[in-house]
Amino acid sequence: MGESEYIEKKELVISLPGRELKLYVAADIEALITDINDEDKVPCWADVWPAAYGLAHYIWETIDFLTDEKVLELGAGMGLPGIVCGLKGAKLTLSDFNPIALEMAGNNARINGLDAELLQEDWRKFACQDKFDCILASDILYDPKLNFYLGKIFSNNLKPGGKILISHPGRKATYEFLDKWLDNNLFREEKHLREIELKDALLPRYNIVIHNISFPLHIC
Ligand SMILES: C[S@@+](CC[C@H](N)C(=O)[O-])C[C@H]1O[C@@H](n2cnc3c(N)ncnc32)[C@H](O)[C@@H]1O
């Protein structure tokens, strides 16, 4: 047990076609705010964002992994899309710079029958050199100051033939990043939409954009 033990939690039940998942998230996010002037301390890790539901549905419905295929979820928060990849057969690594988020995401993986590797890394000084078959980015490309570092991780940590799955609720910063980044790289992009309905939200319906970006195995 670590620091996450002291966080009051609530259970979320996530229904995917033919399967229910349980996740534990923070019950009171405002109680976790310690310094509103420090962006790194905003507890945006403590809940599941609409983009994560959209990506989880997309992966569940369309993607299967071979058992030795490695998936890295960046800025995993509570880890939903990564956990769905684990359930579809992948070897899962959950990553975040917040140690409590990582502990909770690891516990969420465990209660859904998965043994995920946990990687505490800050995008701005990402030291992991491992290569992954798939990198997940659910609602993390929101800040142009940070997007530069995420672009570097995509380039350095993806295997040839691998894919990046990005989801967001139509964020300008994400589109602007991708417009430039895809122009400078040899990736192929497919776009998909998932409409997500959430029970307890003020704004219950979201259109989540998913970018399925693949890096060719052979470059002609
Ligand atoms: C908007 S939340 C999204 C959480 C989750 N991916 C989801 O969609 O539910 C952003 C996540 O990125 C993490 N994060 C923010 N800045 C980071 C950084 N510099 N390095 C690593 N993780 C970071 C936060 O801790 C948080 O978990």
The ligand as an ORCA input file, in Angstrom:
! r2SCAN-3c Opt
* xyz 0 1
  C      -6.293     15.199    -18.747
  S      -5.545     13.936    -17.810
  C      -5.947     12.504    -18.802
  C      -5.937     11.225    -17.979
  C      -6.312      9.971    -18.766
  N      -5.414      9.778    -19.881
  C      -7.752     10.040    -19.246
  O      -7.972     10.329    -20.435
  O      -8.655      9.784    -18.432
  C      -3.774     14.163    -18.144
  C      -2.871     13.104    -17.541
  O      -1.518     13.382    -17.919
  C      -0.674     13.331    -16.765
  N       0.415     14.316    -16.993
  C       0.311     15.664    -17.082
  N       1.514     16.235    -17.300
  C       2.409     15.210    -17.354
  C       3.820     15.158    -17.565
  N       4.559     16.269    -17.728
  N       4.426     13.936    -17.584
  C       3.691     12.799    -17.409
  N       2.350     12.786    -17.191
  C       1.719     13.981    -17.168
  C      -1.578     13.723    -15.596
  O      -1.079     13.265    -14.345
  C      -2.899     13.058    -16.009
  O      -2.959     11.723    -15.594
*
